[in-house]
Amino acid sequence: MADDAASFPPPTGASGTTPAPAGLSRNVVTELVGTLVLMLAGPGLIVLSNGQASDLAVALSFGAGLAVAIGVIGAVANPAFTLALLVVREISIRDAVGDWIGQIAGGILGAAVVWGINDQTRSSLGANGWDRSGFRELGSVMAAELVFTIIVVVVLLSSISQGLSKASIAAFTGLAYAIGHLVLGGIDGGGMNPARSLGSAIFSDNDPNALGQVWVFIVVPLVAAVAAVFVWLMIDDAEIDDTIFDDTFVDDLQNAATGDTD
């Protein structure tokens, strides 16, 4: 990323000293808690209000939940965000694995908590899908998820690269996430987050079959995260060599394809 980029989370504490790297278990727990907050704020509001919350209220709740997760808890609460940060070398593979474990666990636990509060009743609300009343066809859903996930990831990367404060990163990313949900809510229930989609699908009513449709809401946001990096490169001072797609990476791919070990 750009030389003046602020890493996420910020590397210095209140004293200005650089703390020791957090252990993997702490990383997992941080993402678990952050994703749990997001699940209660988003799907939780939809299910527990029995679908009576307005689209605007749901979108703002999703955005606020993400802002709290990023700004207060220190989590990104989204596997797609983690993948983008890995691609731009903001985090290590070890950190990414810890993130993904915590995010998936937090998504499932959050959905389980909502299910428990809802008198252990499965609901068709709060899950993602395309094959039900009011939802669009698969192609439209994939396109919409791709576009808005790219937008949110670009906002996250740009906020970090510009050296904004953690609070500003949280606010801008949360706002972009809210806008995405405001548009996507009536299209597919608002995905843009594989952990949120998987957790909701597991505890969703079988009619419609959200679990059978969840693959779209896992695959498309992850593809969008990588695509967003290239969009971000076009508007930022960073270069391709600042990402994992540098010359070394390309050479390794070529060597693997040709069998050349030199």
Secondary structure, DSSP 8 states (H G I E B T S, - for coil): --TT---SS-S--TTS-------HHHHHHHHHHHHHHHHHHTHHHHHHTTT-S-HHHHHHHHHHHHHHIIIII-----HHHHHHHHHTTSS-HHHHHHHHHHHHHHHHHHHHHHHHHTTT--BSSS---SSSTT---HHHHHHHHHHHHHHHHHHHHHHHHTT--HHHHHHHHHHHHHHHHHHHHHHHS--S-HHHHHHHHHTB-TTTTHHHHHHHHHHHHHHHHHHHHHHHHHHSS--GGGSSSSHHHHHHHHHHHHT---
